[in-house]
Amino acid sequence: MFESAEIGHVIDKETYEAQVPALRQALLEAQFELQQQKRFPVIILINGIEGAGKGETVKLLNEWMDPRLIEVRTFDQQTDEELARPPAWRYWRMLPAKGRMGIFFGNWYSQMLQDRVHGVFKNPRLDQGINAAERLEKMLCDEGALIFKFWFHLSKKQMKARLKALADDPLHSWRISPLDWQQSQTYGKFVKYGERILRRTSRDYAPWHVIAGMDPRYRSLAVGKILLEGLQGALKRSRIHPDKVSAAPLASSVDQMNLLDSLDLTLNLDKDDYEEQLITEQARFSGLLRDKRMRRHALIAVFEGNDAAGKGGAIRRVAAALDPRQYSIVPIAAPTEEERAHPYMWRFWRHLPARGKFTVFDRSWYGRVLVERIEGFCSAADWLRAYGEINDFEEQIADAGVIVVKFWLAIDKQTQMERFEEREQTPFKRFKITEDDWRNREKWDDYRAAVGDMVDRTSTEISPWTLVEANDKRWARVKVLRTINQALEQAFRKSDKKVKKHKG
């Protein structure tokens, strides 16, 4: 894969100086058109051999274009804040908004490559990382991002010649970094596993570009022209990535039976039983969250449900068991302008709790397969794709120790009507009822079908759904707390086994 980059590409000074002015002008124009359209972000991944001109090229791009519209991100060793969260969190929070460019050094390929080269893990683990990177890029591209992936290359002979020349030059020997010397010793492995990564992750929507790095003028023109052609092509197209044939929309139920029909909505608790069980479960929850084993985990509780199903009341009973410093509540409404400028999952990744912490999502990433599906806020391809993206997201955070508990609070149509009318007639509750609530009620059957599809496609062993019978608020509140407690205890038992096995 690297042969063409090792044949000695050279551009003379006269040719270079003749081409640069027009290239710079065209890149600037494309960059400002990108800012004006604000249709998509540009992500540039920088990888390759040490000394092949990665830093010099990025510095030059900042000179050729407007650096105010470029965000250069370097991902070195993980910070304590990053180590307390799933690995992909550090990248998601740094994604550029639509109309801007982000240049990522030390991106999701760098760490996996270094770890494989130095024997931290073997090929099966590397392949897991490769697959995760491919899924991430596919999701970003499906959301409209334009991704450029550059591998800057030197042959082993070229690398050694560069190091010798710098070492012999007193004025420039300081430019040799410890990483340069280290990579000179591991060059064969670095190229071998680098090729494995490139071979498996070069796709039509995010191909790799191998850049010969020995001649500065050649590599500068090569990178500049690749960026220009890619930007101009994307800016001219109505869609960044060509439309593809997608699966047919989900078929409706043949017998009209739905998973929600299996719920016994008559379940209830009298006041005395409720108060006794509520305080018991709250005390249990408080103790579990203070358990030292919680340091290995974070907890997320997702609340979805019919309008007026009692999500707010259930959340308050959960929160009442804790010190306010132990948790955060994230209410999800229509996306802000900043959130619309990023991929759909961005606003959820950025709120993930650190280990030892608890976050409640009052509505969540499931909005894409519920309200956005029903109201037509996204295409059928978007919400059909979202089931897989959500499962992947929840698997990633579960692998990092996050316990995810998901609730659908269900009520029947008559109970909803009674609660709507009560809200309208009670002054301090009127703020809870809106025109959207009445409009959603008219689409009751559509939401019912969407909930069935959602549970069928995203209730997994890793992150199952709990359907809560919520006609009786007391029953619902106790069931929510009890389910959270059971999930914590189960997670603690599993992690205890892992720790014991590791020590053994």
N, C-alpha and C positions, 0 to 999 in steps of 0.2 A: 504493500500500500504506500510505501514511502520512496520507491525507486525514483520516481520523477522528480522528487525534491532533492535528490542527491547527485544530479548530473551537472551541477555547476551553473545555475542560472545567474546571469550577470547583466545589468543594465548600465550603460556608460553614462557619465555625468551629463553630456549634452542631451541625450535622449530623455533622461530623467527631468532635467530642468525645462525641457520643451513641453512635457506632458503634465507636469504638476499644476500649473496655474489653472488650466481648464478643468482638471480633476477636482481641485479644491473648490472652484466655483460651483461645479455641478453638485458636489457633496453638500455644500452649504445650502444650495437651493432645495435639494431633496430633504435636508434636515428641517428647514423652515416650513416646507410643505407638510412634512410629518407633523410638526407642531400645529399647523393651521387645521389640518384635517382631524387630528386627535382621534383617529379611528383605531389605532393599534400601537402597542409598545414594541420597541426593538430590544432584544436581549442578545448580547455578544459574549460568547464564552471563549476565554483565552486559556489554551493548554499547550503542552509540548515540552520540548527539550530546553533545559536551562542554557541561557546564552544564545538562544536562537532569535532574540529580538522582540520578545513579548512586550516588555516594559517600554522599550524604545518606540515600538509601533503604536502603542496606546497613547504615549506622550505626543507623538506626531498627530494622531487623530484629533486630540484635544487642541492642537495648534491649527489644524486644517478646518475644523468645524467649530461651532459655538459651544464652549465647555459648559455654559450655563444649562444646556439642554442634555448634558451627558452626566450620568451618575456612575463613577468608577467605584466598584466595591471589591474589597480584598477580604477573602475568608481564610485567615490563618488558623492558628489553634483556637478551638472553641472556648468561648468565655464561660464563666460559671452560669450566667443567665441562659446561654445556649445549651450547655450540658444538662440543664434541668428540664429541657423540653425535647420533643421529637427532632431528629436530625434535620429534616427538611424545613423546620421553622425558621432557621437562620436565613434561608434563601427566599422563602415566601415573603417575609416581612420587608425584604429589600427589592422586591420586584418594581421595575419602573412603571409609571402610569402611562396611559395612552398618550401618544404625542412625544414621548421622551425615550431616550436610549440609556440602557444600563450595560456596563461592561463589567463582567464578573471574572476576577482572578480567583484561583483557589476554589473553583465552583464544585458542583456535585460530582464531577469526574476526578478531581485532583486527589481527594482523600482516599477514595477507593483504590486508585492506581498506586499511590504511595504505600498503602497498607499491604497490597498484594506483592509489590516489589520487595518489601522488607519482611515478608512472611508472617504478617499479623494474621492473615487468613489465607485460605486456598481458593481454587477456582470456583467451587460451588457458591461460596460467599460473594466472590467478585461478580458472578453471574446474577446473583440476587440484586446487587447494587446496580448492575447494568439494566436489569429489567425495571427497577424502580425509577431510574433516570429516564428510561424510554417512556414510561407511563406519565411521568411528570411533564416531559416535553410534549407528548401528544395532547395532554390536557391543556397546556398553555397555548399550543397552536390551535386547538379546537376553539379556544376562547379568543383567538384572533392575534396572538403574539407572532412576531416575525423573529426567528431565531437564527443567528449565524454562529457556527462552531468552527473555530480555527485551531489547528494543530501546527505550531511552529517547529520546524524540523531541521536538524543537523545530522549528518552522518557521523559515525564514531571518529573517523579521521578528521573531519572538520571540527568537531568538538575539541579534540586533543590539540589541534593546531591553534585554535582560538585561545585555549587555556595557556599554552606555552607562550604565545605571543604576548598575552597580558602579563604573565608571570615575569617575563624578561623585560618588561617596560616599567621602570620605577614610577612613572607618572600615572599609569593606569592599572597597576597590580591590585589596587584597592577594590577594583570592580569585580574581582573574583570573590564569590560568596562561598560559605561552607557548603551550600547546596550544590554549587557547581562541582566541587571536588567530590562530593558524595555521589552525584549522578554520573560522574565519569567512571566510578567504580561499578555502578549498577546499570550502565547504559543498555546492555543486552536485555536484561529483564524489563527495563522501563519501556523499551521499544516493543518487545514481545507482548507485554500485557496492554500497552497502549494500542497496538494493532487489534488486539482482541476487542477492546472497547470500541474503537472506530468501526470495525467490521460489523458489530452488532447494533450500533446505534446511529448509523448513517441512514436516514430515512428521507423520503421525498419531501416531507414537511420540515425537516431539520437536518440537512446533509452536512457532513464534515468537509472542510476545506484545508488541505495540507499545503502549508506555505514553506517554500525553501527559505531558510533563515540566514544563510551565510552572507548574502549581498544585501546591504540595507536598502539600496535603491530599488532592487527587484521586489523585495518583500513589501516595501511601502506601497509601490504601485499595485502589486497584486492584491493586497488587502483592500486598498482604496477602491479599486475597480470592482471587486466582488461586492463590497458594501453598496457602491453606487448602483450597480445593476440590480441587486436585490431590492434596494429601496425604491428605485424607479419603477420596477415591475409591480411591487406591492401597492404603491401609491396609485397606479393606473387602474388596478383591478378593483371591481366592486367588492370582492371578497379577497382577503389576504391569501387564503388557501382555497384551491378549487373545490367546488361542491362535489361530494361523493354520494353514491347511492347508499341510502341508509335503510335499516330494517323498517318493515311496515309498522305502523302504530299498533299498540297492544290491542288484542281482540277483547271485546266486551264479554261478560259472563254469559254462558249459554243458558243457565238456569236462574240467573239473577241472585244466586246465593253469594254472600259476602262474608269475609272473616268476622266483621263486626256483628253479624247476626248470631255468632256463637256466644256473645257476651250476655250474662244475666244482669240486666240493668236494674233488677229489683233488690240486689244486694245492698244491705244497709247496716248501720250500727246505731244503737240508741245512745243517748247522751252520756250515760254513765260509762258504758263500755268504751265509747269513743275517747273520753277524757283519760281513762285508765290506760288504754292501748297507746294513745298518742304520746303521753308523757314517757311511757316505757320505751317506745321506739326512738323518741327524741334523745333520751338519755343514752340509749345504745349507740345512736349515731354520733353523739358528741364524743363518747369514749373511743369509738373506732377512728374518728378523724384525728384524735390525739395519740393514737397508737403509734409507737415508733416505726412500725412497718409501713406506715403511710409515707415515710420518707422515700420509699422506693416507687411510689405511685403519685399520680394526680387523679382527680375525680372530676368527671363532667356529667351533669344531668341535663338531658334534653327534654324540654316540655313542648309537645304539640297537642292539638286537640280541637274539637269543635269550638266555635265561638260560644262563650258563656259556660264552658265546661268546668271552670274552676281552677284553671292553671295558676292564676295569681294567688289564690288562697292556699293551694298546695305548696307553692314556692315559699310563701311566708311561713308556713308551718315547718318546712325544712330548715329555713334560715334561722328560725327562732331557737333552734337547738345549738347554735354556734355563736362564737364571738365574731362580730362583723369583720375582723381582720383576717379571718380564716377563709373567706369566700368572696366571690364577686358575682354579680348578676348582670348578664348581657342581654338586654332586650333587643330583639331583631325586628326592624320595621322596613319600610321601603329603603333601598340603598341610597346613600348620600352621593353627591357628585364625585367625591374622592373614591368611594367604593365602586361606582360604575366605571371608573377609569382603570380599574384593575380586574384581573380574572375573578370569576364568581367566588371561588373558595378563599380568596385573599382575606376577606373581612372576618372569616372564621379562624383561619390559621393564626392571625395576629392576636387573637384573644385566648389562645391555649394557655392553660395554667401551668405553672412550674410544679415540679415534684413537691408533694406535701400540701398543695393548694387545691381548692374546689371552685369550679365555675359552673354556674347555672345559665343555660341558654333558654331564654323565654322566646320560643320559636327559634329556627335554626337553619342549617344548610338544606333541610328538607323542603324549604320553600320552593326550590326549583321544581320539585316533582309534585308539589301541591298547588299553591296559589299561582305560580308562574305558568304551570301547565294549564290550569283551568282558565285563567284570565288571558292566556295567549301572550304573556310577557316574554316568552322565549319560544323558539321553534320546537317542533316535535323531535328533531334530531338532538337538540340541546338537552331536553329533559329525558329522552331515552338514554342518552350517553351518561347522564348524571348518576344513574343507579350504580354503574361501575365505578365512576369517579368517587362517589361517596363511600362505597365499600372499600376502595383502595385507601382513601383518607383515614377511615376508621381503623383499618388494619395497621396502617403506619403508626398511628398514635397509640394503638393497643400494644404494638411491639415495643414501644418506648415506655410502657408501664402505665399508660393512661387507662383508667377504668371508665367506660362509657355506659351510662344507664339512660335508656330512651323510653319516654312515656307518651302514649297517645291516650288522652282523656276523652272518653266517649260518653255522650248523652243522647237521648232520643229527641226526636223533633218536637214533641209536645213539651218536654222539659225545657228545651231551648226557648220556645215561645213564652213560657211562663217566666223565665229569667229575663228575657228581653223586656217584657211588660213591667216586671218589677223594677228594672233599672230605669225605665222611662218615668215611673211613678215615684221614684225615690230621689229627692234632690241631690244627695251626696253620691248617688250612683249613676246619674245621668251621663257623666263624662265617659262611662264605659260603653255606651251604646252609640254606634255611628251608622251612617248610611252604608258603609262597607259591610257591616254586620247583616243588615237586611238583604243586601245584594248577594252576599255569600249564601244566605239561607235559601234564596231562590235556586241556587246551584247545589243543593244538598246532595242529590244523587250523583252529580259529577264528582264532588269531593269524596263521597263514600267510595266510589270506584277507584279514585286516585289513592286513597288511603289503603285499600286492599292491595293495589299494585305495589305501593311503597313498602308495605310490610312483607309481602311475598318476596320482594327483590332485595331488601336490605336488612331483614332480620336474620342475622348470622350467629354462629356459635361465638364469634368474637364479640359481637355487639348486637344482642337480641332486642327486639321491641317488647315492651310490657304494655298490654292493653288494659286500661284502667276503667272499671265500671264507675262512672262519675255522676249518675243521677242522684246518688246520695253523696254529698260532699265529705261527710265524715268518713265513710268507707274509703273514698278515693284518697284522702290525705294520709290515712293510716297505711293503705296499700303502697303508696309512693314511698313513704319512709321505710317500711319493712323491706321493700324491694332493693332500695339503696343499701340498706344494712346487709342484706344477703349477698349482694354483689361485692361489697367490701370484704366480707368474711371469706367468700370464695376466692377472691384475688389474693388475700393474705395467705390462705392455705397453699395456693399454687406457688406463690413466691417463696414461701417457707421451704417447700419441697426443692425448688431450684437452688436455694442457698445451701441446703443440706447436701444436695447432690454435688454441688460445686466444691464444698469443703471436703466431701468424701473422696 
